[in-house]
Amino acid sequence: LRLDLYRRMADTHTGAELDAIVEELVDRFGQMPEPALNLIAVARIRAFAKSLGLTEVVLQGKYLKLTPIELPESAQVRTLRVFPGTLIKPSIKTVMVAKGTQLNLRPDSQADVNVGDTSTLSWALDVLKTLFNK
């Protein structure tokens, strides 16, 4: 049963298909634990990436590698503004989005704090939505 559910999640192409699977899981097993929610988040990113025509969404060090992607110049400027440190490689149709860094809010402070939600799964989905205006 579990393998069948994994296969069905991997085969989804839309958020609506994934939502139906999640509804079935909750109906069948009740509230899902965090690892199951993370698996759903990965499936949601995978389905969204497929719908955008992306074949590669990979975390490499501090970058999220997206391939193939061609951004118009206006989108490149916006991407560099929203995600400082991003590398855009038009010759290989790749964008390496820099993951958010820590910000020292007060120069006299020793503690750095994270800006916004920096969990990898939600951040990756936010990147895709931002780059593709979805």
C-alpha positions as CSV (number, residue, x, y, z in Angstrom):
1,L,0.0,0.0,0.0
2,R,2.8,2.4,0.9
3,L,4.7,1.7,-2.3
4,D,1.5,2.3,-4.3
5,L,1.0,5.6,-2.6
6,Y,4.7,6.6,-3.2
7,R,4.3,5.7,-6.9
8,R,1.1,7.7,-7.3
9,M,2.7,10.7,-5.6
10,A,5.7,10.5,-7.9
11,D,3.4,10.3,-11.0
12,T,1.3,13.4,-10.1
13,H,1.5,16.3,-12.6
14,T,-0.7,18.8,-10.8
15,G,-1.4,20.1,-7.3
16,A,-5.0,18.9,-7.7
17,E,-3.9,15.3,-8.2
18,L,-1.6,15.5,-5.2
19,D,-4.4,17.1,-3.1
20,A,-6.6,14.2,-3.9
21,I,-3.9,11.7,-2.7
22,V,-3.4,13.8,0.5
23,E,-7.2,13.7,1.1
24,E,-7.2,10.0,0.7
25,L,-4.3,9.6,3.1
26,V,-5.9,11.7,5.8
27,D,-9.2,9.9,5.3
28,R,-7.5,6.5,5.6
29,F,-4.8,7.1,8.3
30,G,-5.8,10.4,10.0
31,Q,-3.5,13.3,10.7
32,M,-0.1,12.8,9.0
33,P,3.2,13.0,10.9
34,E,5.9,15.5,9.9
35,P,7.9,13.1,7.7
36,A,4.8,12.4,5.7
37,L,4.1,16.1,5.3
38,N,7.7,16.6,4.1
39,L,7.2,13.8,1.5
40,I,4.1,15.6,0.3
41,A,6.0,18.8,0.1
42,V,8.7,17.1,-2.1
43,A,6.0,15.7,-4.3
44,R,4.4,19.1,-4.6
45,I,7.7,20.7,-5.7
46,R,8.2,17.8,-8.2
47,A,4.8,18.2,-9.7
48,F,5.1,22.0,-9.9
49,A,8.6,21.7,-11.5
50,K,7.2,19.2,-14.1
51,S,4.4,21.7,-15.0
52,L,7.1,24.4,-15.5
53,G,9.1,22.1,-17.8
54,L,12.0,21.8,-15.4
55,T,13.9,18.5,-15.4
56,E,16.3,19.3,-12.6
57,V,15.6,20.9,-9.2
58,V,18.6,20.1,-7.0
59,L,20.1,21.6,-3.9
60,Q,23.8,21.9,-4.4
61,G,25.6,23.5,-1.4
62,K,24.0,26.9,-0.9
63,Y,22.4,26.9,-4.3
64,L,19.1,25.5,-5.8
65,K,20.0,24.4,-9.3
66,L,17.1,24.8,-11.8
67,T,17.5,23.4,-15.4
68,P,16.4,24.0,-18.1
69,I,15.4,27.6,-17.6
70,E,15.7,30.7,-19.8
71,L,14.8,34.0,-18.1
72,P,14.2,37.2,-20.0
73,E,16.4,40.1,-19.0
74,S,13.7,41.6,-16.8
75,A,13.3,38.4,-14.9
76,Q,17.0,38.1,-14.5
77,V,17.2,41.5,-12.9
78,R,14.3,40.7,-10.6
79,T,15.8,37.3,-9.7
80,L,19.2,38.9,-8.8
81,R,17.3,41.5,-6.7
82,V,15.1,39.1,-4.8
83,F,17.8,36.4,-4.5
84,P,21.2,38.1,-4.1
85,G,24.2,35.9,-5.1
86,T,22.2,34.0,-7.7
87,L,24.1,32.7,-10.7
88,I,22.4,32.8,-14.1
89,K,24.0,30.7,-16.8
90,P,22.1,31.2,-20.0
91,S,24.5,29.2,-22.1
92,I,23.6,26.0,-20.3
93,K,20.0,27.1,-19.4
94,T,20.7,27.0,-15.7
95,V,19.9,29.2,-12.8
96,M,21.7,28.6,-9.5
97,V,19.5,30.4,-6.9
98,A,21.4,31.4,-3.7
99,K,19.8,30.2,-0.6
100,G,19.0,33.0,2.0
101,T,21.8,34.0,4.2
102,Q,21.7,35.2,7.8
103,L,21.4,38.9,8.6
104,N,23.0,40.6,11.5
105,L,20.3,43.1,12.4
106,R,22.4,45.2,14.8
107,P,26.1,45.7,14.2
108,D,26.8,45.4,18.0
109,S,24.9,42.1,18.2
110,Q,26.7,38.8,18.2
111,A,23.6,36.9,17.2
112,D,22.6,36.4,13.6
113,V,18.9,35.7,12.9
114,N,17.3,34.1,9.9
115,V,15.3,36.3,7.6
116,G,11.9,34.7,6.8
117,D,11.2,31.0,6.5
118,T,14.5,29.3,5.5
119,S,13.3,25.7,5.6
120,T,14.5,24.1,2.4
121,L,11.3,22.7,1.1
122,S,9.1,25.7,1.5
123,W,12.0,28.0,0.3
124,A,12.4,25.9,-2.9
125,L,8.7,26.1,-3.6
126,D,8.8,29.9,-3.0
127,V,11.7,30.2,-5.4
128,L,9.8,28.4,-8.2
129,K,6.7,30.5,-7.6
130,T,8.7,33.7,-7.6
131,L,10.8,33.0,-10.7
132,F,7.7,31.9,-12.7
133,N,5.2,34.4,-11.2
134,K,2.8,31.7,-10.1
